[in-house]
Amino acid sequence: MRLLLLIVLAGLPGWQGIAHAACELQERAAVSFTLINGHLLVPLTVNGIAASFVLDTGAERSLVTPAAVRRLDLALDQWVGTTMRGVGGVVEHQNADPRSLSLGGVALRRRTITHDTSLTVGALPEPGAGAPIDGLLGRDFLSVFDLQFDMAAHRLTLFHVQGCRGRFLPWTQPYAVVPADTPMVHALILPITLDAHRLTALLDTGASESMVTLPGMIRLGLTPALLAGDPAATVRGIGRQAPEMRRHRFASLQIGSETLRNPVLWVAPVRVVPIVDALLGADWLAMQRRVWISFAASQVFFVRR
C-alpha cells in the first residue's frame, strides 16, 4: 500500500518538485578582504561603525575584543556568557549585544533559534603590520551562507544556496571537490592524506597557518625526540596558554584530487573542538585561485593556481 501511494504521488503535479527541489544560487553580497600576516580580514559594520574582523570558519562562536566593545559602543549582556575552547585552552567570556551587524550591506544574524546578533567578548593576538583586529566572525554567522573566495582579486562573495548537491558551481574552469563531515555546529571536517596517513582536518580560516594537532601527532608517530631538530615557536590564539609548536617538513599532503609535495606544517600538542588531526588554515586558501566553502552542501571546492 505504501509503495502504491508513493507511485501515485510521484505522478501528481508538483510532487516531483518536492522530491527533487531545484538547485538555487542567490548572490547576497560581495566585499573585498585583506590578507595580513596570514589573517583573512573582512569589513563589518557594527552599530553603524566600520570594523575589521577575522573570517574564522574554525570558530563556533563569533568574538569581539574588549577594546572594540568600547569603540563600537556595544552593550554588555549582564546575564549570559560564553565558554570557549581554543589552542590556548578553555576560557569564559561575557557577551556583548550589537544593535546592528552587517557585511557588505547584508544584515547578519546568528544561526540560532532566536537569530540574535550577540558576540562573546575576549582578547585576541594582534596580527601586526599596523592592522588592529576588532574580532572574529565565526560559523554562527557564516554558516547561513556559502562563501566564494577569489584569492587573486581578494574578493569574498556570499551566496544563499538551497537544494544543491554535487558539482553545482557556476565556474567554467575544472575544479576539485572535497566532501566534508559536519559532526557539530556546521564545522567542516575534511579528509586529508599526510605522508600516506588518512587524517581529518578542520577547515579553519582563522588559523593563519595549517597545523597538525595532538591526535595527528599520535597517528603519525611524531614524538618530541623526532621533532627536536625542527624550528620552534609558540602557538597564539584563544586561551591563556601558549604551547610550543615545531615546523616540520612532510613528504606529501593530499586534499581531494590535489597533492602538495614537501609541505612544511606546524606541529603542536594541542586539542581543539571538534577533535581532529589537523587544522587547514588560511595559508591553504592563499595557495588556491578560487575556493568555495559550501555550508549548505557540506562540500569544499577549489581551483589551484
C-alpha positions in Angstrom: 0.0 0.0 0.0 2.8 2.4 0.9 4.7 1.7 -2.4 1.5 2.2 -4.3 0.9 5.5 -2.6 4.4 6.7 -3.5 3.9 5.7 -7.1 0.6 7.6 -7.3 2.1 10.7 -5.5 5.0 10.7 -7.9 2.6 11.2 -10.8 0.8 14.1 -9.2 1.7 17.7 -10.3 4.2 19.3 -8.0 5.3 16.1 -6.3 8.5 15.8 -8.3 9.3 19.4 -7.4 9.0 18.4 -3.7 11.1 15.2 -4.1 13.8 16.9 -6.2 14.0 20.6 -5.3 15.8 22.7 -7.9 19.3 24.0 -7.1 19.1 27.7 -6.3 22.0 30.1 -6.0 21.4 33.6 -4.9 24.2 36.1 -4.6 23.7 38.2 -1.4 26.8 40.4 -1.1 30.4 40.9 -2.2 33.2 42.5 -0.3 36.9 42.9 -0.6 39.1 41.2 2.0 42.7 41.7 3.1 45.4 39.1 3.9 47.7 40.4 6.6 50.3 38.1 8.1 48.1 35.1 7.1 45.0 36.6 8.7 41.9 37.0 6.4 40.2 40.2 7.4 36.7 41.3 6.3 35.0 44.7 6.7 32.0 44.6 9.0 29.7 47.4 10.1 28.8 47.2 13.8 26.3 49.7 15.2 26.9 51.8 12.1 30.7 51.9 12.7 33.3 50.3 10.4 35.1 47.3 11.9 37.7 44.7 10.8 37.0 41.0 11.8 39.0 37.8 11.0 36.9 35.4 8.9 37.1 32.3 11.0 35.4 29.1 9.9 37.1 27.3 12.8 35.3 29.3 15.4 31.9 28.0 16.6 31.2 31.4 18.2 32.0 34.9 17.0 34.0 37.2 19.2 34.8 40.9 19.8 37.7 42.3 21.7 37.3 44.5 24.8 38.8 47.5 23.0 36.3 47.1 20.2 33.4 46.8 22.7 34.2 50.4 23.8 35.0 51.7 20.3 31.8 50.2 18.8 29.6 51.2 21.6 28.4 47.7 22.5 26.2 46.9 25.4 27.4 44.1 27.6 25.0 41.3 28.5 24.7 41.1 32.3 23.1 37.6 32.3 24.6 35.5 29.5 28.2 34.5 28.9 30.1 32.0 26.7 32.7 29.3 27.4 35.2 28.9 24.5 38.0 26.5 23.8 40.9 27.4 21.6 44.5 26.3 21.1 45.3 28.2 24.3 42.8 26.3 26.5 39.3 26.9 27.8 38.2 30.5 28.8 34.9 32.1 29.9 33.7 35.4 28.5 30.9 37.9 28.9 28.7 38.5 25.8 28.0 41.8 24.0 24.9 42.7 22.1 25.2 44.9 19.0 22.2 46.8 17.8 23.2 46.0 14.2 25.7 43.9 12.4 26.2 43.7 8.7 28.7 42.5 6.0 28.5 44.0 2.5 25.2 45.7 3.3 23.6 42.3 4.4 22.3 42.2 7.9 23.9 39.3 9.8 22.0 37.0 12.2 23.3 34.0 14.1 22.2 30.6 13.0 20.3 30.0 16.2 16.6 29.7 17.2 16.5 33.3 18.3 18.5 34.6 15.3 20.3 37.1 17.6 23.4 39.1 16.9 25.3 38.6 20.2 29.2 38.4 20.3 31.3 36.9 23.0 34.0 39.3 24.4 37.6 38.2 24.5 41.2 39.2 23.8 43.0 38.3 20.5 46.6 38.5 19.5 47.4 41.4 17.1 48.3 40.4 13.5 51.0 43.1 13.3 51.6 45.4 10.3 49.5 48.1 12.0 46.2 46.2 11.5 44.1 46.1 14.6 41.6 43.3 14.8 38.1 44.0 16.3 37.0 40.4 16.5 36.4 37.0 14.8 33.4 36.3 12.6 32.7 32.6 13.2 30.4 29.9 12.0 27.4 31.1 14.0 27.1 33.9 11.4 28.9 32.5 8.4 27.1 29.1 8.1 24.0 30.9 6.9 25.8 31.4 3.6 28.1 29.7 1.1 31.4 31.6 0.8 33.2 32.1 -2.6 36.7 33.4 -2.5 38.5 34.9 -5.5 42.0 34.9 -4.0 43.7 36.9 -6.7 41.2 39.7 -6.6 40.8 39.4 -2.8 37.1 39.2 -3.2 34.5 37.4 -1.0 31.0 36.7 -2.2 28.2 35.4 0.0 25.6 33.2 -1.6 22.3 31.8 -0.4 22.2 28.1 -1.6 19.3 25.8 -1.5 18.7 22.3 -2.8 22.2 21.9 -4.3 24.4 18.9 -4.3 27.4 17.6 -6.3 29.0 19.9 -8.9 26.6 22.8 -8.8 29.0 25.8 -9.1 28.7 28.3 -11.9 32.5 28.1 -12.5 33.7 27.4 -16.1 37.1 26.0 -15.3 37.7 22.5 -13.8 37.6 22.4 -10.0 38.3 19.9 -7.2 35.6 18.7 -4.9 36.1 17.6 -1.3 33.2 16.3 0.8 33.1 17.4 4.4 31.7 15.8 7.6 29.8 18.1 9.9 30.0 16.5 13.3 29.0 19.6 15.3 27.6 23.1 14.7 28.4 23.3 11.0 32.2 22.6 11.5 33.6 21.3 8.1 35.9 18.4 8.6 37.8 17.4 5.5 39.6 14.1 4.8 43.3 14.6 4.0 46.2 12.2 3.5 49.5 13.3 5.0 52.5 11.1 4.3 50.2 8.2 3.4 48.2 8.5 6.6 44.5 9.3 6.3 43.6 12.1 8.7 40.9 14.6 9.5 41.3 18.3 9.2 39.1 21.2 10.4 38.7 23.9 7.8 39.9 26.8 9.9 40.3 30.1 8.0 41.0 31.8 11.4 44.3 29.9 11.7 46.9 31.8 9.8 48.8 28.6 9.1 47.9 24.9 8.9 48.8 22.7 11.8 49.0 19.1 12.9 47.4 18.7 16.3 48.0 16.2 19.1 45.7 13.4 17.7 47.5 13.8 14.3 50.9 13.7 16.0 50.0 10.4 17.6 48.7 8.9 14.3 51.9 10.0 12.5 54.2 8.9 15.3 55.7 12.4 15.7 57.4 12.2 19.1 59.2 15.1 20.8 62.5 13.4 20.1 61.7 13.2 16.3 60.7 16.9 16.2 63.6 18.2 18.4 65.6 19.4 15.4 62.8 21.4 13.9 62.4 25.2 14.3 60.3 26.1 17.3 57.7 28.8 18.1 54.7 29.3 20.4 51.0 29.0 19.5 49.0 32.2 19.9 45.2 32.1 19.9 42.1 32.0 22.1 43.1 30.9 25.7 45.8 31.8 28.2 48.3 29.0 27.3 51.0 29.3 24.6 52.1 25.7 23.8 55.3 25.1 21.8 55.0 24.1 18.2 57.5 22.8 15.6 57.9 23.5 11.9 58.1 20.1 10.2 58.6 19.0 6.6 56.5 16.2 5.3 56.7 14.3 2.0 53.2 14.9 0.7 49.8 16.3 1.6 46.7 15.2 -0.5 43.4 17.1 -0.3 40.8 15.8 -2.7 42.5 15.1 -6.1 45.3 17.6 -5.5 48.7 16.7 -3.9 51.2 19.1 -2.4 54.9 17.9 -2.4 57.2 18.5 0.5 54.8 20.7 2.5 56.1 22.4 5.7 53.5 22.4 8.5 53.4 23.4 12.1 53.0 20.6 14.6 51.7 21.3 18.2 50.4 19.1 21.0 47.1 20.9 21.2 43.5 19.7 21.2 40.6 21.6 19.5 36.9 21.1 19.3 35.8 19.1 17.4 38.6 16.6 17.8 40.6 16.5 14.6 44.1 15.5 13.5 44.9 18.8 11.8 43.8 22.4 11.0 43.6 23.5 7.4 44.3 27.3 7.7 44.2 30.5 5.7 47.6 29.6 4.2 45.9 26.8 2.2 43.3 29.2 0.9 46.1 31.6 -0.2 47.6 28.8 -2.4 44.4 28.5 -4.4 43.0 30.6 -7.2 39.4 30.2 -6.2 37.7 28.5 -3.2 34.0 27.9 -2.5 33.0 26.8 1.0 29.6 25.3 1.0 27.9 25.1 4.4 24.6 24.2 2.6 26.0 21.2 0.8 28.9 20.2 3.2 31.5 20.5 0.5 34.6 22.5 -0.3 35.5 23.3 -3.9 38.8 24.8 -5.2 40.8 25.7 -8.2 44.6 25.6 -7.9 46.8 28.4 -9.1 
